[in-house]
């Protein structure tokens, strides 16, 4: 999984935000897209080529590439929390027996 963070300088209103999201969604391998209007950032996560993302979004407007890297995996943190909760529940159940 790769995470590409872009600054879309033309993303100032909902219409241009929607165009940017739709352009990113057309790319093969994109799993999720997050848009931040205040900072004009678009975060694209998935198994796709960063160059393809920039190329596609350049059709929408001026784009600056901020970062490309591995996606932060939140699933592992959630699994750890679930395991901790399960252990707590098991400990609570043991004295009852």
C-alpha positions in Angstrom: 0.0 0.0 0.0 1.3 3.4 -0.9 0.2 6.8 0.4 0.4 9.8 -1.9 -0.2 13.3 -0.5 -0.7 16.1 -3.0 -1.5 19.8 -2.8 -4.1 20.7 -5.4 -3.8 24.5 -5.6 -7.0 24.9 -7.6 -9.1 23.0 -5.0 -10.8 26.0 -3.5 -14.5 25.1 -3.6 -16.7 22.0 -3.6 -16.9 21.7 -7.4 -13.1 21.5 -7.8 -12.8 19.2 -4.8 -15.3 16.9 -6.4 -13.4 17.0 -9.7 -10.1 16.1 -8.0 -11.7 13.2 -6.1 -13.3 11.8 -9.2 -10.0 12.1 -11.1 -8.2 10.2 -8.4 -10.9 7.6 -8.2 -10.5 6.8 -11.9 -7.0 5.5 -11.3 -6.6 1.7 -11.0 -5.6 0.5 -7.5 -6.9 3.4 -5.4 -8.4 2.2 -2.1 -9.3 5.5 -0.4 -9.2 9.2 -1.0 -9.3 12.0 1.6 -9.6 15.7 0.8 -8.7 18.6 3.1 -10.1 21.9 1.8 -8.3 24.1 4.3 -4.8 23.0 3.4 -5.8 22.1 -0.2 -4.5 18.5 0.4 -5.6 15.3 -1.3 -4.4 12.0 0.2 -4.7 9.0 -2.0 -4.1 5.5 -0.5 -3.8 2.2 -2.5 -1.7 0.1 -4.8 -1.2 2.6 -7.6 1.5 4.5 -9.4 2.2 8.0 -7.9 3.1 9.3 -11.3 -0.2 8.3 -12.6 -2.0 10.1 -9.8 -0.1 13.3 -10.4 -0.6 13.0 -14.2 -4.4 12.6 -13.8 -4.8 15.4 -11.3 -2.8 17.8 -13.4 -5.9 17.8 -15.8 -7.9 19.2 -12.9 -5.4 22.0 -12.0 -2.0 22.8 -10.6 -0.7 20.0 -8.4 2.3 19.9 -6.0 3.5 16.5 -4.8 4.0 16.6 -1.0 5.0 13.1 -0.1 4.9 9.5 -1.3 5.4 6.6 1.1 3.9 3.6 2.7 0.4 3.9 4.0 0.0 4.1 7.8 -1.7 0.8 8.8 -4.4 1.5 11.4 -5.7 -2.0 11.3 -2.8 -3.3 13.4 -3.6 -0.8 16.2 -7.2 -1.9 16.2 -6.3 -5.6 16.4 -4.0 -4.9 19.3 -6.8 -3.1 21.2 -9.2 -5.9 20.5 -6.8 -8.5 21.8 -6.3 -6.4 25.0 -10.0 -6.3 25.5 -10.4 -10.0 24.9 -7.6 -10.7 27.5 -9.4 -8.5 30.0 -12.7 -10.3 29.4 -11.0 -13.7 29.8 -9.4 -12.6 33.1 -12.8 -11.4 34.4 -14.4 -14.8 33.4 -11.8 -16.9 35.1 -12.6 -16.0 38.7 -16.3 -16.8 38.1 -15.5 -20.5 37.4 
